């Protein structure tokens, strides 16, 4: 479970899988090693900056980074309801 300032790696993984992407796909989009994606997905909470970049790599679109993170986080919350 996550609050408005934290998101779990489990939630990031669920969204990646829902979109049919591999860890390598996301890693390429982020410009990091796939191991970094796996490490984040195993984390209980993910740093907001990395979570924002991760969600953006999955295709979250917004005007500002904060709005992009908020929109993606809200979408995940709605999916869990």
Secondary structure, 3 states (H helix, E strand, C coil): CCCCCCECHHHHHHHHHHCCCCHHHHHHHHCCCHHHHHHHHHCCCECHHHHHHHHHHCCCCCCCHHHHHHHHHHHHHHHHC
